[in-house]
């Protein structure tokens, strides 16, 4: 199992707390407790699901989870690899026109927030990247391309 933190480039530090590269060889269920910012996840291998009321809801390979008022239970497939982007409290608002409060207690596809073709492109790039450093750079470039002047 791997859960490695990486800090963003200087230009992204006001908006992103850190990135995490998470890998797990084994299928696993786990709880995620509420945090003060939104989280984007990109699975570059494997599958993730949300468990709610004894029902498994498969998530897309690129998604966002809003701020929650309680824990969520996730289940990953065996041999999963994920890049997580942990935003600061107001960081996400600088990248999307979608109001962050509308994501409260939701886990949505990134295609609901950003251009579908761009999301498809980044997913492809992440799948063929061969190192954590490359994957972080790909995600940073994508996020920078979405930065809005507020």
N, C-alpha and C positions, 0 to 999 in steps of 0.2 A: 504494500500500500504506500502511496505517495501523496503528500499534501504540502506542496512547496509554495511559499509566498514569494512574489516578485513585486517590486515597487515600480510604479509607472515612470515614464520619462518626465522631465521637468514640466513640460507644457500641460501634461494631464494631471499633475499632482493636486491642483485645486478641485478636481472633479472625481478622481478615482483614488480610493484608499490604497488598494493593492489588487493584484491578480493572484490567483491560485491555480496551480497545475495539480490536478487531482487524478490519480489513477488507482484502480483496484482490480486485482486479478479475480477476486471472488464476488459472487452475487451477495448483496447486502441490503438490509433495511436500516434506515437511520432517521433520527429526528433533526430538524433544523429549527433552531429557535429564532424568534424575531430579532431583526437588526434595524439599525436606524437609517439604512439606505437600501436602494434597490440592488438586485444582483442579476447580472446577465450570465448565462451559461452556454458554452459551445461544446457539444460532445463531438470529439474527433474520432472516437471509436466507441462502440457499445451503445446502450439504450438506457434512458432514465424514465421512471414512472413516479407518479404521485399516488399515494394510498390515502383514500378518503372513504369512510364508512364501509370498510372491507372491500372496496372496489379499487382496482388498479387502473389508473388513467395514464396511458403512455404519453410522454411529453415529446415535443419536436426536438430535433438535435440542436436547435439554436432558439433559446427562449429567455424570458425575463420573468423574474418573480418580484412582485411589489412588496411593500412593507406589509407586515402581517400583525395581527393582534394575538396570535397564538402560534404554537409550533406546527410544522408540517412534517409529514412522514414521507420519505422518498425511498425508492427501491432502485438500485442499479443492477444492470446485467453484469455477468462476469466479463472481465477484460474491458472495463470502461476507462475512457480517458476524457477529461473535461478541463476546459479553461473557464474559470470563474472570474467575473469582473465585479468587484465590490465598490460601488459608488459612495461618495460622501453623501451627507444628508440632502444636499441640494444639487449634487453633481449631475444627475441624470437630466435635469431641466435644461441643461446647456447643449443637449444632443438631440432632443426630440420635441416635436410640437405637441405630442401626446401628453396631456397633463398627468403628472406622476400620481396624483391622488386617485385617479381613475383605475390605477393598477392595484389598489389596496386589496389584499387577500387573493390576488390572482396570479396565475402562472400562465403566460401567453407565449405564442410563437413570436420571434423577433420580426417575422414577416408581417405581423399586425402593426408594428411600430415603424419599421424601416423598409426601404425599397426591397422588394422580393428578390430581384436579380442580384443586388449587392449582397444580400444575406446568403443566397445560393453560392455566389462566388467565394465568399469568405469560408463557407463550410467546405468547399472543395479544396481550397488552399490549405486549410487546417488538416484535412485528411492526409494530404501528401507531404506535409511538413515533417521533417525527420528529427527535430529537436524542440525542447521546451522554449529555448531562446527564439527560434523561428516562429513558433506559434504565438508567443507573446508579442513579437514584432508585428505579425499579421493582424492581431486583434487591436493593437495600438493604432496601426494605420487605418483600420476600419473606423475606430472611434474618432480619430482625428478628422476623418473625412466627413463625419456627422456633426462636428462642432459648429454651433450657431452663435452668432453675435447677438447678445441679449442687451 
